[in-house]
């Protein structure tokens, strides 16, 4: 899959790149663009990450483009506030939360995963990193600086050291004291919640 922007155009760009799928920012998704990519046999993924992309009119346009193609190939992705497009099956938009429901709880936390399920997400994407002693933990960045009370690369810290870090204060008061979850803790929490 490759990124596509309107300034690329379609015909010459497609002949050169020949992707199996394209990722298009939600604000650039139109019925015509989806229809043309689907005609070429290319899957379309609409990507929303910012506040501007999360406006209802943008998402409504994505849903209209999805519905009009008659294809099951478009799978928009959101890190949303829980708004879902209600489309009749089989042409239903699939909703994926990036780093969990990261607008409601610290990204990659068990709380953000549980909130994603409560909001009805079809998929939840998390990032996995490895500590110095080989334990898998959920953390997006290779560095601890942005989302924890730690500093430096996570690969230089042991699992015990990472377990002591605060991974919620950066997000806001109610999340203060949250910890970086291990992959095992995540899988244990997810097991009884699978749909």
N, C-alpha and C positions, 0 to 999 in steps of 0.2 A: 504494500500500500504506500502511496506517496501523497504528499500534500498538493492540492490544486487551488490556484487563485484565478479569478476571472481574467486577469491580465495575461494569463498564459494562452487563452483561447482554447479551442478544442482540436481541430483537425491536425495542424502541424505538430502540436505538442503531443497529441495522442500517438501519432505515427512514430515519433521519436522515443517516447517513454514506454508505451504499451503496458500500463499498470493493470493489475488484477482488481485493485480497489483504489479509491481516492478518498482522502479526508478533506472536507470542505468546511470552512468556518460557517457556522449557522447563518450569519448575516448574508452570506453569499449563495446560500442554497435557494434555487428556484425550481419550479416545475420543469421548465425547459432544460435546464442543466441536468437534472436527475434523469429525465426522459432520454436525453442524448447519451449519457453514460450508460444507462441500462440497455439502450439499443446496441451499444458497443460491447455489451457483456461485462461491464465494469460495475462492481459494487460501490455504493456511496455511503460514507459515514459522515454525518454532520457533527461537528465538534463545537461544543459550547463550553467556555471556561470563564469568561468575564461577566461583569455586571451588565454590560451592554448586550451580550448575547442572551442573557436571561430574561429579556423583555418579552412579555406575552406575545406581542405582534410578530417577533422574530420566530418564536417557537411555533406559532400558528402557521406561519408561512412554510416552515420546515414540514409540518404535518400535512399541509395541503399538497406540497410537492411530493411527499411520500404516497399519499392516497391516489394522486392522479396518475402515477406511473403504472399502477397495477402490478408492481413487482414486489417480491419479498426481500429485495436485496438491500434496501436502505436500512441502516441500523444507527440512528442518531445516538450520540453519546452526550451526557450532561453531567455537570457537577452542580446540580440544580437546587432549588429551594423546594422541591417536591412536586412541582407542577407536572402533570403527565398529559399527553395527548390521548384522548379517548377515541380510538379507531376500532372499527369492527374487524374481527379476525377474518382472513388470515393476514390482512395488510396492516397489522398493528405495529406501531413504532416501538422498538425496544429501548428501554432506558437503562443506561449504565452510569453509575456514580464513580467519579474519579477520586481515588483516595478515600472512598466512603462518602458519607453525607458531610463533606468538609466545610459546609457553611453553617452547620449546626454543632459540630463537635470537632476536636482536633483531628486533622487528617491522619489516616492510617491507624486510628485508635479503635478499640473495641466498641466504644460509644458511637463512633461514626458509622461503623458497620451495622450495628443494631438499628440506628436511625435510618439507614438506607433501606433496610428490610421493612421498617415501619412505614416508610414513604412509598413502598411498592416497587423499588428498583428491581429490574430483571437481572442485572449484573452489578457486581461491586468489584472495582479494581483496586488492588493494594500493591505496594512495593515491598520487596523483600531484600534485606541487606544481611551481611554476615559479620559477626563480631570476631575479635582476634582469636578467640578459642573455638570458633566454628559454629556458634549458635545462630539460627536464623531469626531475625526480628523484623517487624514492620516499620519501615522508615523510608521516606522518599529519597532524601538527599544522602550522598555519601558522607556528608559532614553532619555533625551533631548541632552545629551552631544555630541554625534557623528555628528549629522546632523543639529543642530541648534545652535544659540548663547546662548541658555539656559543651565542650569545645573540641574541635579537631575531627579527624576522620573516625567514623564508627569502627572501621577495621582495626584501629589501634587500641580499642577498648575491649575488655572482657565482658562477658554476659552479665556478670555480677555488677560490674561498674555501670553498665547501661541500665540495669534494673533499678538502680538508685536515682536515676535522672528524672527530673520533672519534665514531662512532655505535654503539659497542658496550660501552664501559666501564660505562655505566649498567645494563646487563643482567647483567654479571658478568665475572669474570676471563677465562674462555676466549674471550670475544667482544671483548676489549679490542683496539682498533685497527681494528675494522670501519668501513667507510666508507658514506656515504649513496650508494646506487647510482643511476645515471642510468636513465631509462626505456629508453634504447638498450641499456645493459648488461643490464638485466633481460630485454628481448626477445631479445637474443643468447643469453643463458643458457637461456631458455625454449624456443627454437626446436628444438634437438635432443631435448628432453625431452617434447615434445607426445605425447599418447597418442591 
